[in-house]
Amino acid sequence: MLIVMKFGGTSVGSAERIAQAAELAVKSAKEGHKVVVVTSAMSGVTNKLIAAAENAVAGEYHKTVSDELYEPHRQAVHQLMPNEAARRREALDSLRQKFERFETLCKGLTMVRELTPRTLDAISGMGEMLCAPILAGAIAERGVTSRPIEATELIVTDDQFGQAEPLTAETRQQTREKLLPLLEAGEIPVVTGFIAATKEGVQTTLGRGGSDYTASILGAALDADEVWIWTDVNGVMTANPNEVPEARTMREISYSEASELAYYGAKVLHYKTILPAFKQKIPVLILNSFQPTDTGTRVSVTGHPSSRGVKAVTSIRNVSLIAISGKGMQGIPGIAAKTFDTVAAERANILMISQASSENNLCFVVNSSEAARVMKALRVSLELDLLQNHIEDIVVDDSIAVVAAVGDRMQGAPGIAGKVFGALGTANVNVIAISQGSSERNISFIVGETQAAEAVRAIHRAFELDKPSQ
């Protein structure tokens, strides 16, 4: 079997965790599988890199930041590669080169005082480059040949820095040319997650959490048998256990359920992960590197539909509701088109849309970090409509959350929505807006942020999601 294994930040967060990741990869290789490893940065490193870049723009970069980041990586090299001096020297040389580049970029930022998306991608993706040689060395210490591979050599993307999209044909060709000979030779390549490159070779990133996406992209390019996402929980749960203590792990879910849950806030998977695997019908396993004997969650074509209809419930925080309203909107064509064209031009992601049938109100949800920029752009693009009183007001509400109930068997099942909103009514949760897609696999709605946890608990109780699926 050809397996792509991705290890998240907590799974490579220390020398001990990197050793465990190496053991898991080697174990599968010695069982006869071909293994490609995708690694995240060590836990917390990406945030520190970004903070250092932002501080440099403000003229506050100090070399101590680089030293603080260097030390845990240096210690990991010495702990994990005690037997082979040449291998240890090579890993340390790689670290020094990366930190020299990091310092050069930060010093440049202190002079130009501008952090472009392109430069941010060059800096924020360094954590994976630092970790890959260490994990590869740890694997080699265990008797299986391994080498670090930067994903800039494999994954070709457009130039949308910060949220690049892969070019499938080019990525497939480069990935197969580079990795298949190594796999045939019995090696375990360790690929940097999160990063990629344009056709011109300029480094890009796939968005925060994009290492999952990397694994799925590579799995599809290699026609892998399975993609394994090693994280710090036992799979995808029926709800956030911090909000619902009785939440349980779902042992099998469908691609569509996983996609909906990831999009609506389930943090176990990056929301783009499912698509490449889905196109190739490659199962994705969510596993716990801290409890590797647990079977985790398997994401497959059919999943395991629940007779209850709703299979899981999740929520998104740090989002804002933008509402455009006015009696003059009724029958005036083009307002919705201008609205969404403007949001697209700002490269903001719309998480949910709701519109009254009277056309007097249109509202949608974006990430709070994008709300101010979107509001400013909307006031410019809809200025004439405001002057003509077609639109009375454009307002933003930052004190909201989106809650979503998800399940394949919701489709065509009567009474699901009634049960959802009945549970919310019993719990005295006020619903601000509602949206349901034509797929019927998802009912999402907006509540006040302070009521989101209670909304999740109410739905979880109503559908008895703490009990095994029937």
C-alpha positions, 0 to 999 in steps of 0.5 A, spaced: 500 500 500 502 507 498 500 511 504 501 519 505 502 520 512 501 527 515 504 529 522 501 536 525 504 541 529 503 537 536 505 531 533 512 534 531 512 539 537 518 536 540 524 531 540 520 526 543 514 527 538 518 527 532 521 520 535 514 517 535 512 520 528 519 517 525 517 510 529 510 510 526 513 511 519 518 506 519 513 501 522 509 502 516 515 501 511 517 495 515 510 492 514 511 493 506 508 499 505 511 505 501 510 511 505 511 519 504 511 523 510 508 530 510 510 534 516 508 541 519 512 546 523 514 544 530 508 546 534 508 554 535 513 556 530 509 558 525 506 563 529 512 566 532 515 566 525 509 571 523 510 575 529 517 576 528 515 578 521 510 583 523 515 586 529 520 587 523 515 591 519 514 596 526 522 596 526 522 591 532 526 585 530 531 582 534 536 577 533 534 574 539 527 571 536 532 567 531 536 564 537 529 562 540 527 559 534 533 555 533 535 552 540 529 547 540 531 545 533 538 544 534 537 540 541 532 536 537 537 534 532 542 532 537 537 528 541 535 524 534 541 523 531 546 521 536 549 515 531 551 519 525 555 525 525 555 526 518 547 526 518 547 531 524 552 535 521 548 536 514 541 537 518 545 543 522 547 546 516 540 546 513 538 549 519 543 555 519 542 556 512 534 557 513 535 561 519 540 566 515 535 567 510 530 568 515 534 574 519 536 577 512 528 577 510 527 580 517 532 585 516 530 587 510 523 588 513 525 593 518 528 597 512 522 597 507 517 597 513 512 593 508 510 586 509 507 583 502 503 577 502 509 574 498 514 576 503 509 573 508 509 566 505 517 566 504 517 567 512 511 563 514 513 557 511 520 556 514 517 552 520 516 546 515 523 547 512 526 547 519 522 540 521 523 536 515 530 535 515 530 533 523 524 528 521 528 525 515 534 524 520 530 521 525 527 516 520 534 514 517 537 513 524 531 507 525 534 504 519 530 506 513 533 511 508 529 518 508 531 525 505 527 532 506 523 534 500 521 541 499 514 541 497 516 547 492 519 542 488 512 538 487 506 542 488 505 548 483 500 553 484 497 560 482 500 566 485 495 567 490 500 568 496 497 566 502 491 562 500 494 559 493 491 553 489 494 548 486 495 546 478 493 539 478 496 537 472 503 540 473 503 538 480 501 531 478 507 531 473 512 534 478 510 529 484 511 523 480 517 524 477 520 526 484 517 521 489 516 515 485 523 513 484 525 514 491 519 510 493 521 504 489 528 505 492 525 503 499 526 511 501 521 515 505 521 522 503 519 527 508 515 533 504 514 540 507 507 541 508 503 548 507 508 551 502 508 550 494 511 554 489 508 558 482 511 556 475 516 561 476 519 557 483 516 563 487 514 560 494 507 560 496 503 557 502 496 553 502 493 557 507 494 556 515 493 549 517 495 547 509 499 541 511 493 537 511 491 539 504 498 538 502 498 531 504 491 530 500 494 533 494 500 529 494 496 523 495 491 524 489 498 526 485 501 519 487 494 515 486 495 513 494 491 507 497 490 512 503 492 518 506 493 518 514 492 525 518 496 524 525 494 529 530 492 529 537 485 527 538 482 520 536 479 523 530 473 527 528 468 528 534 460 529 534 462 536 537 467 540 540 468 536 547 470 543 550 463 545 549 460 538 549 463 533 554 459 527 552 461 528 545 464 521 542 469 520 536 465 518 529 469 511 526 467 513 519 464 519 516 463 520 508 467 525 504 461 530 504 460 530 512 467 531 513 467 537 508 461 540 511 464 539 518 471 542 516 468 548 513 464 549 519 469 549 524 471 542 526 479 543 527 481 536 526 481 537 518 483 543 514 477 544 510 480 544 503 483 537 505 477 532 502 477 535 495 483 532 492 482 525 496 475 525 494 476 526 486 481 520 487 476 516 492 482 515 497 480 514 504 483 519 509 484 516 516 484 521 522 489 518 527 492 520 534 499 520 534 499 520 542 494 514 542 496 510 535 493 504 537 486 507 536 482 506 530 481 514 529 476 516 524 475 513 517 473 518 511 470 514 505 465 515 499 459 512 503 461 513 510 456 510 515 450 514 515 446 515 521 438 513 522 438 520 526 439 524 520 444 529 524 451 526 525 455 532 528 454 539 530 459 544 530 460 552 530 465 557 528 467 563 532 471 569 530 466 571 525 462 577 523 455 578 520 454 583 515 447 585 513 445 590 507 437 592 508 432 597 505 425 597 503 428 600 496 432 593 495 425 590 493 425 589 485 432 593 484 436 588 480 444 587 481 445 589 488 446 582 490 451 581 484 455 588 486 455 585 493 458 579 492 463 581 486 466 586 491 467 581 497 470 577 491 475 582 489 477 583 497 478 576 497 474 574 503 471 568 504 463 568 505 461 562 510 454 563 510 448 567 506 441 568 508 436 573 504 429 574 506 424 573 500 422 580 500 429 582 498 429 587 503 435 584 507 441 580 505 446 578 510 452 574 510 458 572 514 465 573 513 471 572 518 472 577 523 479 579 520 476 581 513 470 584 516 472 591 516 476 591 509 469 588 506 465 593 509 469 599 507 469 596 500 462 595 500 460 602 502 464 604 496 461 600 491 454 601 493 455 608 494 450 610 489 444 605 492 445 608 498 444 615 496 438 613 492 435 610 498 435 603 495 439 601 501 438 604 507 444 601 511 450 596 511 451 594 518 456 589 521 455 585 527 462 582 530 458 578 536 455 572 533 457 565 531 455 560 526 452 553 528 451 547 523 448 541 524 451 536 519 449 529 516 448 525 510 441 522 512 438 529 513 437 529 505 430 528 504 428 526 511 422 530 514 422 533 521 430 534 521 429 542 521 423 542 526 427 538 531 433 542 530 429 549 532 425 545 537 431 544 541 434 551 540 427 554 542 427 549 549 434 552 550 432 559 549 437 560 544 435 566 539 436 564 532 438 571 528 439 568 521 438 561 517 441 557 511 440 550 508 443 548 502 440 544 496 444 538 498 440 538 505 446 535 508 447 541 513 443 546 516 447 552 519 444 558 523 447 564 526 446 565 534 449 570 538 456 568 540 455 567 548 449 562 546 453 558 541 455 553 546 448 552 548 446 551 541 451 546 540 449 542 546 442 543 545 442 539 538 447 534 541 442 532 546 436 532 541 439 527 537 442 523 542 449 524 538 453 521 545 450 514 543 453 510 537 450 511 530 445 506 528 
